Amino acid sequence: MIKFKFCPKCRGDLYLAEDIFGKYLSCLQCGYLKDLPLVEQQPDPAQMHGEAQELKTA
């Protein structure tokens, strides 16, 4: 994803990237970096119920 003219430092273009430490926004023009907060995903109860069913039938 690219956010055009969104860099707070130079008004350049930010793009979303990811590495082993998590997601971040980086500016194409000046190199500005902003780490994005980690969002822990909650397990889907429907999916967990399906997995429990599979374990019982196996």
C-alpha positions as CSV (number, residue, x, y, z in Angstrom):
1,M,0.0,0.0,0.0
2,I,1.3,3.5,-0.9
3,K,0.1,6.7,0.8
4,F,0.9,9.5,-1.6
5,K,2.3,12.8,-0.1
6,F,1.9,11.4,3.5
7,C,5.5,11.7,4.9
8,P,5.5,14.1,7.9
9,K,9.2,14.9,7.2
10,C,9.3,15.7,3.4
11,R,5.7,15.2,2.2
12,G,6.9,12.3,0.1
13,D,5.2,9.0,-0.5
14,L,5.0,6.3,2.2
15,Y,4.7,2.6,1.5
16,L,3.8,-0.2,3.9
17,A,6.5,-2.9,4.3
18,E,7.2,-5.7,6.7
19,D,10.3,-7.4,8.1
20,I,11.1,-9.8,11.0
21,F,10.4,-7.1,13.5
22,G,6.9,-6.2,12.2
23,K,5.2,-3.8,9.8
24,Y,6.4,-0.2,9.2
25,L,5.9,2.7,6.9
26,S,8.8,4.0,4.9
27,C,9.2,7.1,2.7
28,L,10.4,6.6,-0.9
29,Q,12.0,10.0,-1.1
30,C,13.7,10.7,2.3
31,G,13.9,7.3,4.0
32,Y,11.7,8.2,7.0
33,L,10.6,5.1,9.0
34,K,7.7,4.7,11.3
35,D,7.1,1.4,13.1
36,L,3.5,0.3,13.3
37,P,2.1,-1.2,16.5
38,L,1.8,-5.0,16.6
39,V,-1.8,-6.2,16.5
40,E,-2.3,-9.5,18.2
41,Q,-4.9,-11.5,16.4
42,Q,-7.6,-13.1,18.5
43,P,-8.2,-16.8,17.5
44,D,-11.5,-17.3,15.6
45,P,-13.9,-19.2,17.8
46,A,-15.6,-20.8,14.8
47,Q,-12.2,-22.0,13.5
48,M,-11.2,-23.3,16.9
49,H,-14.5,-25.2,17.2
50,G,-13.9,-26.8,13.8
51,E,-10.4,-27.9,14.9
52,A,-11.8,-29.4,18.0
53,Q,-14.3,-31.4,15.9
54,E,-11.5,-32.6,13.7
55,L,-9.5,-33.8,16.7
56,K,-12.5,-35.7,18.1
57,T,-13.1,-37.6,14.8
58,A,-9.4,-38.4,14.2
